Amino acid sequence: MAATADPRAKPPAATSTHHLEPWGQPSLPPPTPFDGGIEELWVKLMGHLRDAADRLRVP
């Protein structure tokens, strides 16, 4: 018996390329500039660290 394709078989479907299209970039608002100076930023960071340490402290 010869190894031939079935003549009743349908041709392969065209491949979809929708998965190759890039996703749209989300529109984000631009970041607000921080003009308070490095000292104020440092104080703010230390406050956050102090709060986190207080939450970790066992009574």
Secondary structure as UniProt FT lines:
FT   TURN            7..8
FT   HELIX           18..20
FT   HELIX           38..56
//
